[in-house]
Amino acid sequence: MSTMKIAKAASKGFMITLQRSPIGTPQKHRRVLSGLGLRKIRQTVTRPNTPQVRGMIGKVGYLLEVQPQ
């Protein structure tokens, strides 16, 4: 596979699913979930592979299931 195809595959994005309830988590973590567009448990959203999104996933990763797209 050429480096161009690898770069395209890596840059597509993530499928993010909220797996655990944010009840009892810090307010900042709930705001991060809101920023990702997650409101309900088992809701799935698609987000691009950017440094900002990766940072948000890192912050609340214990509540999420993340799959590459």
N, C-alpha and C positions, 0 to 999 in steps of 0.2 A: 504494500500500500504506500502510495507516495505521501510526502509530508503535507501536501495540499489537502488530500482527502482526510488525513488525520486531524489537521487543524479544523476542517469543516465539521468533522464528527464531534470534536471536543467542544466546539463553540455552539452547538445546537441549543443546549439548555438542559433543564432538569424538570422532572415531574415530581412535585412535592405533595405529600399527603400528610395531613394532620392525624396522628395516631393516638395522642394522649390529650387529655383535657388540660387547658391552661389554668384551671382553677387552682389557686394556691401558689402560682408562680409570680415572680416580681412583675410590677406594672410595665417595666421596660420590655420584658419578654412578650407580654401580651400585645404591646404596640408593634413589636417586630412581626408577630404573626399577622396583625392587621395590615402591616406594610406589605407582607407577602400575599395578602388577599385571602387568608385562611380564616374562616369563621366557625365552621362546624367540624366535628370529628368525622374522619373518613372523607373529607372534602379534598379533592385533588386539583392543583393548579399547575400550569406550565410557566416557567420563568426562564429567562435567558441565562447563559453562563457568563456572568460578569463578576468582577471582584466584589461589588456591592451585594449581590445576591448570595455569593458564597459566604461572605461575612455574616449575613443574616441567618443563613442556614447553620453556620458554626455557633451562633449565639443560642439558638433554640433547637439544635439538632436532637436533643434528648426527647423532644415532643414529636419529631417528624420521621417520615420514611422518605428517603430521597433516591430517585432512580434517574440515571442519565437518559436522555431522550434519543 
